[in-house]
Amino acid sequence: MPLLTLHQPNPPSPATRHAPASARGRAGSPGSTPKARVEGLACFGGTPCFDRPVSTSNLVRPDVERFLAYSKRFHEARRYTNDGPLVKELETRLARFHGSRHCIATSNGFWALVLAMRCMARPAREEVVMPSLTYRRMADIVAWAGLVPRFCEVDADTLAISPATATEHVGDATALLLAVHPVVNCCDAPGLEVLARKAGVPLLFDAVESAYETVGGRKVGSFGDAECFSMHASKLINGFEGGYVTTSDDALAARLRCMRGFGFQGHDNTIEAGLNAKLNEVHAAMALASLDDLEDQVLRNRGRYRCYQRELARIPGLRLLRFDEREQTSFKNIVVELTPAWPLSRARTLEILNAEGALARAYYHPPLHARPASYRTFAEALPLTDELSNRFMLLPCGHHVTEDDVVTVCGLLAFVRRHAGAIRSRLA
């Protein structure tokens, strides 16, 4: 078989220039994957393409001097937590960024969601209408909030909950409508607002992957009764860890602030069964530094996305989920569909990629209604969700992935497709 050479020399792109040098040193020259034969694949004992794995996590690193400059402020003020000056500045900036009146910072996105659910759920009701094709722990979060998930289908085009898929599940037992924006683009937020108003139920958005996006020109973070975000290192805004809730409801914001701080109102006066979900100043400093870098980060993400567009267009059987560029978007995540023309199963494809150090992942598989749970759930047959959960995968992206790495990943996929028959025979 002829030698497959994937390296295509290019001038350094913004994504390559900003990636750490350690991410550019791979087996062979940058962007090259010398797979001469099927036997050279790492799953068959060959040398992996990446000596340092590339993942689907963002892991953006803002300028360290900027982070240290923010950190110096809280250190000099001797205020490390309990609604310190950097947390207040972060909340002010994020509220303005999202177009909401309030931002309530929390220790992580998990507790942001739990607190929002606890504060928003209709009394004497217990069901949360939510998609099954979503984050693997989302039903656990609902259970932590003392509520019961009721799973619904998603829209085939957006891969997200929609008014059409949620309507039949909203009823007298519905305590909350939980709309989750998908990994690429957003759900029909205005339509879901209409549904929630008609049904008289609160609407909460999980927007952890959509911090930068707009829907109809309106910023995510300003929809529904509240929206929740994460500042985990894998997300667009990296606070090491952290989360926040945006809302324009004054009463809801006040209750969230109270509940994240043990339920205290005033000195030693407990009025709520709260918990300790406060964000400390170190995380706020990192998040502020990430916010300062946000526009440059989006440019780097776009460079990687454009590279995937070019390279994947040459590979039959793979369809890149395209960002809706009529809206503001971060270009952060890369999702591809394995169409019927793709010759291997997704499981086999992931096995091959992972062995090479390209840590691609299945997209929301298995769906939540198909997972065993130690708590009550409600789920009817969801055939579309079952089908969609087997068709998509996330490809490496983020701060530590260069455009040369993208070329390598796509070249590896092209090699796998071209030699699928021989790969299947050897696997058998």
N, C-alpha and C positions, 0 to 999 in steps of 0.2 A: 504494500500500500504506500502511496506517496506520503512524504513528510507533510504534516499539517503545521503551518506556521501562522500564528494568529497575531503576531506583533505588526502593527501598522504605525510607523513613526509619524508623530505629530508634534507640532509646537506644544510646549507645556500649557495645559488648559488651567483655568482657575481652580477646578477640582483637584488637578494634579499638584499645582503649586501649593495649595493650602493643606494637602494631606501630609501627615508626618512621614519623614524619610523612611522610618521602619516599615511603613505600609507599602513602600514602593520597591523594596528589595525582595524579590520573589525568586523562585526557581527559574534560572535563565535570566534573560534581560526583561525589563519591565514590559508587561503586556504579552509576553510570549508563553505559549503552552506547547512545548515540543512533544506532542503525542503522535509518534510515528505509527503505532499499531495499537489495537485494542488492548493487547497485553500490557501496554504502558499505563493504562488507567490505574489510579491509586487503589481502587477497590479490588484490583487483581494483582496488587503488589508493586505497582509502579510508584515513581516519585510524585507526591502531590504537587499540583500547580502552585499552591500557596503555602509557603513555609510558615506564614503567620495567617491564621484564618481570617476571612472577611465575612462579616455578619450582616444581618438585617437591622441591627440596632443603630441608632443615630450617633450616639457617643461624641457629640460635638464638643470641642474644647475651646472655649473663648480665651481671649488673651489673658495669660496668667497675671500680668502686671495690673490689668484692669480689675481682675478678681481680687488681688491683694490690696489694691487701693480701696475698694469697697470694704474689704475685711478690716482694714486699718481703722475705718470710721467707727465700727461697733466696738473694736478693741479699745480704742481711746475713750469711748463713752462708757466702757465697762458695762455694756448692755448686750447680753448674748441671746436672750430669748424673751418670752412674755411680751409680744407686740412691740418689738424694738424698732428703732428708726429705719433700718433697711427693709424690714417687713412692711412697714407703713408706706415707704417709698415704692416698693414693688407693687403693693396693692393699688396704689394710686395710678401707677403707670399702666398696669394691666387693665384696670377698669376703663381707662381712657382708650387703650389699644382696642378693646373689644366693644366699646360703645355702650357700656352698662354703667349704672350708678354706683354699683358696689363690686368689690372683689374681696373675697375672704380667703386668705392663704391658710393652707393646712399642711400637716406633716407629710402627707402623700395623697395620691389620687384616690386610693382605696377609701380612706376615711372621708375625703371630700364627698364621695358618692354616698357612703353610709349616712353621714350627717345630713346631706341634702334629702335623701329618701326619708329619714326619720322626721325631718322638719316639714316635709311637703305632703306626705301621704295623707289621704282623706281618713279621718277617724272612723273606726268601726268597719273599715274595709281592709282587705289584705292582699289583693292580687295586683301584681305589677305586669302590665302588658309590655313585652319586650321581644326582640328578635332572638332566635336560637343561633343564627349564624353570626357570632360575635365573640368577644374576648372570653377565653376559656374559664375565667373565674367570675364572670359577671353575675351568674346565678348565685354564687356564693355570697357576693356582696349584697344582693337582695335579701338572702337569708339572714346575713348579719344584721340587716336593718329590721329584722323581725317580720318580713313580708314574704309573699309566695310568688315565684315566677310563673307567669302564663306566657308560653312561647308562641310566637306567630311566625309566619313566612316573611320573606324579604322580596323586594322587587328584583326581577331577573336582570335588569339593566344596571341598577345602582348597587346591588348587593346589600341594600339597606331596608330597614323598616319603612313603610309608606302608609299614607292614609288608607289605601285600599287593603293592604295586608293586615292592618291593625284594627280596622273598624269592627269586624265581626267579633272580636275578642273583648271589646270594651263594653262593660255592663255595670250592673248594680254593685258588683263586688270589686270593681276596679278602684284601687287606691291611688294609682299613679300610672302614667304613661311614660315609659322609658325609651327614648329614641336614641339610637347609637349611630353616630356618623361612621361610615365605613373607612377603610384604610386609604382609599383613593376617592377623592371628591366627597360629596355630602349627600345626606338624605333630603327629602322634600320638607324642609323646616317650616316654611309658610303653610303648606298643606296640613302638616301635623298640628300647627297652632290652631287652625280652623277646626280640626277634629276635636282637639282637647276642649276648646271653648264650647262647641256644641254638646259634648258629652259631660261637661262640667267637671272635668278631672284635671289635676295638675300635670304639667308637662315638663319633664326633666330631660336634658340632653347630656349624653356622655360624648364629649368632644375632645377626648384625649389625643386623637390623631388629626385634629382639625383646627389647631390654635390659630393658624394664619389665614384660614380660608374665608371666603364670602359666599353667600347664597343670594342670588338676585342683587348683587352689589352690597348686601348688608353683612356686616361682620358676624361670623360665628362668635358666640359669647353674648349675643344680644337677643337670642330667641328664647321662646318658652318662658317658664317661670324661673328657671335657673339652668346653668350649664356648668359641667364639671370638666376639669383639665388636670393633666399630670405634668410634673416637672422632673420625672425620672430621667436618668441619663440617656435612655433610649428615645426620648421624645424631643420635639423641636426646641423647646426651651429647657435647657439642662440646669437643674438646681441640685445636682447630685441625686436628690430625691426631693419630693414635695408635690403639692397639688394646690388647686384653688377652685372656688366656686364664683361665678359671676351671676349677678341678678340685679334687677332694678326695683325689686320689692323691698322696701325699707324694713318692714317687720320681719321678713324672712332673713335678711342680712343680719339684723340684730340678734335673732335667735341662733343663727349659725355661729356668730362670734361668741355668744355665750356658751354654746354647747361644745365648741372646740377647746374651751378653757375650763374644763371640769364642771361647767354649769354654774360658775360663779357670776354673781352680779353684785359688785361692791366687795368689800373686805369680808371674806369668809361667809358670804351669804349665798348659799346654794339654792337656785330656783329651778334647775333642770338636772336630769340624770345625764350629765355630759361626760366627756372623756378628755384625755390629753392628746389633742391633735394639732397642737400649735406648731408653726414653722419657726425654726430658729434662724439666727442672723447669718450663720455660715452658709446655709442653703440659700437664703435670700441674696447674699453677696454673689454667689455663683449664678443665680437666675438673672440678676441685674446685668452681670457681665455678658450673659448669653443674649439678653434682650438687646444690648448695645451692638452685638454682632449679627443680629437677626437678618437684616437685609443682605449682608454679604453671604450669610449661610444659604439663603434662598437662591442666590446667584450660583453658588457652588452646586447646590442640589439640582438646579436646572441644567447645568453642564453635564452632570451624570445622567440625568433623564434623557437629554438630547442624544447622548452617546448610546443609551439603550434603544432609543427610537431607531437610530441608524442601523445598529447591529442586529436587533431582533427582526427587523423588516426583511432580512435576508434568510431567515430560518422558518421554513414551512412548519406549521403545526403549533406555533406559539403566537399568542396574541397579547400584546402589551395593553394593559388597561391605561388609557390615555387620560391625563388630567384635563379638566374642562378649563381651557385657557381664556374663556370669556369671563371667568371669575378670577379673583386673586387666589393663588394657590402656592403651596410651599415646595412642590415637586419632591417631597421627602421620601415617599415609599414607592417601591417598584413591585408591581404585581403583574403576573402573566397568567393567562389561561392556557391550559393544555387542551387543544382542540382534538376532535377525532382523528385528525391527520398526524398527531404526534404518536410515534411508534412504541413508546414504552409507558408503563404505568407511572403515575406520579411518585409512588413509593420508590420505585427503582431509580427514577430520575433523581430524586432527592438523595438516595443512597450514593449514587455516583458523584453528585456535586459535593456532598458533605465529605466524602473521602478525599476529595481534592482540596479541601479547605475552604470551599465556597459554601457557607452555612445557610443555604436556602431553607425555607420552612414551608410546610403546608399552611394554606390559608384557612384558619378557623375550622380545624378538623380534629376530632369529630365535633359536630354541632352540639349545642348544650342539651337539647332534648334527647340526644343519644348517649349522654354520659350518665353513669350511675351517680346518684346523689343521696346524701344522708338526711335530706329534708324534703318537704313536699314540693312538687311542681305540678303544673298543668300543661299538658301537651297533647294535641291531636296529631294525626299524621301530617308530616311536613315534607312531602315528596320533593318539592323544588329545593328546599334547603338541603336535603340529603344529597341531591344531585350536584348542587353547586359546591358543596363542601369537598367534593372529590376532584374539582376541575382547576383549582387555582393554587399558585405558590408565590411566595415572596422571594425576591432575589436580593443579593447583597447591595447595600446602599449605605449612605451616611458618611461621616467625617473621615473614616479610615479607609474608604474605598476611593481609588483614583479612577480616572477614565481609562487608563491602561488596564486596570483590574476589570473594568466593565467589558472591555474588549476580550480579555482572557475568559471571563465567565461565558460570554456569548459564543466565543470560538469553541469553547468546550461543549456547549450545547449543540452547536452545529456539527461537531465531530460525533457526538452521541447519536444525533439523528442520522447522520450519514452511515454510521456503522452499527445501527440498531440491531440488525439481524445477527451479526457476529457477537454482539454483546449479549443478546438473548440466549444464543447457543451456549456461550461460555457460562452464563449464570445458571443455565439449566444443568 
